[in-house]
Amino acid sequence: MSVPDGLTGAGELALRSRKIKRSPFLVLAAGLLLVGAIVSAFLLIMRPTALKIAVGPAGSSDLNLIQALARKFAQDQSPVRLVVIPTAGPVDSIAALRAHRVDLAVARSDEEMPDGTESVAILRKNVVVLWTPSRKGSKKGAKSKIKGIGDLAGRRIAVVGKAQIDIKLLRVILAESGVDPDKVTVAQFGTDQVAEMLHDTAIDAFMTVGPADSKITAEAIAATARARGEPAFLPIDVSEAIATRHPLYESEEIPASSFSSSPARPDDTVETVGINHLMVAPKSLSETTVGALTRQLFAARPSLARELPSAAKITKPDTDKDAALPAHPGAAAYIDGNERTFMDNYSDYIWGAVLLVSVLGSGAAGLRHYVKRDERRLYVLHREKLLAAIALVRQINSIDELDAMQREADDFLRETLESYDDGAIEPSDLAAYGLVLEQFHNAVVDRRTAIGASTGNLPRMRVGQSTIKPG
């Protein structure tokens, strides 16, 4: 009896099937790709963030301070670094911020800021200093009649500095003090024109806006004393009213002896108006980045103050939500102790990555089953043929035919194991196949015994089988 077509057909299908083998090089490449992606993501997260900051003018204390901070951050290998972009002054710095050419800027709080600008830190507080010489013009003994701001109507005031916001501030002070700003003549002089300013005997009073320990203010006051007699300081008695009506300004006091100790200038505290000098950023700038920058800033302040005393003046911005120029959410989070942790910031990304890996894994499994569908179909066909062969074995009367069927079953087993190694079938599939194969082998053994008994010949047994001679 010839070998059943069912088994030979399966063998031909196996010859036609092209199985895709797993290559160790592909596995290694996939592993290296995954490791590379993880390392790249880690380096991307941990890479220092460089922020451009506009500050000026050249040679100013602002520029010196920001440059010192940039060096300190670089030395400490801080996660946020500063790239200093020098400008002609605060107006140009704000223009650069408005044009999105920089990430940060240094300017006074009463500058015209772009919408959405918020404070990161107060670098210093500026105060208004108003004074008048003790004598009028060059005549000794001609006493000045100016006793307060209310006496400035019809007078001429010199403002040291070219910033237009100083003029705006002076007009606010005059108006709140009951003086019509239009009845006061204002002349501006550069910081290098103090001598020229003092030679103008038509000037009745002087004004500067700067730190309480400003060298420019101190030198201008000393020069006034030499040229036109000991100065008298004019208090801004309405400073609290100004702060209430104009939230960008604050009520401040100038301590005694701020500009000179011998003689004391002033000889007592003087009420005045203060303005914050700030580091500002757009609200769109990352909260995490601004929080890290603020943390670095205040961590570096103590050591930097030993090198640059102006660093000691850095203070925290106003975190009240209704502040005129509120703190950036990142800075406020650091100040209020509400900074987000690494997991807070990246948990969404981490879980997203886990979900993506899960989806990719499912997709890869589906793709694998699709690619290896021919091998799985072959496995199913082998199993069905073996099931059918169990019944056919009982009809065979030739040992040679049984041997041929056994050889073909062995080929099926080899191909099934290869499919398992390729991942085309699962362990449960292999167990089911093993059960069918065992039944087939049992049927073959039984049929060999039956044929041998009927012919009186000893059946030929396969390796591992016992030889039983018919009785």
Protein Blocks (a to p, Z undefined) as FASTA:
>chain_A
ZZdfklmmmmmmmmmpccddddfklmmmmmmmmmmmmmmmmmmmmpccddddddddehia
klmmmmmmmmmmmmnopabdcdddddfbjklmmmmmmnopafbdcddfkbccdehiacfb
dfbdcdddddddfbecjbghiacfbfbfklmgoiacddedjbfklmmmmmmmmmmnopaf
klpccddddfklmmmmmmmmkbfbdcddddfklfklmmmmmmmmmmnopadddddfklmm
mmmmmmmbccddddehklocbdcddfbdcddddddddddddfklcfklmmmmmmmmmmmm
mmmmmmmmmlmmpccddfbfkbfbdcdfklmmmmnopaccfklmmmmmmmmmmmmmmmmm
mmmmmmmmmmmmmmmmmmmmmmmmmmmmmmmmmmpcbfklmmmmmmmmmmmmmmmmmmmm
nopacfklmmmmmmmmmmmmmmmmmmmmmmmmmnopacdddehiacdddZZ
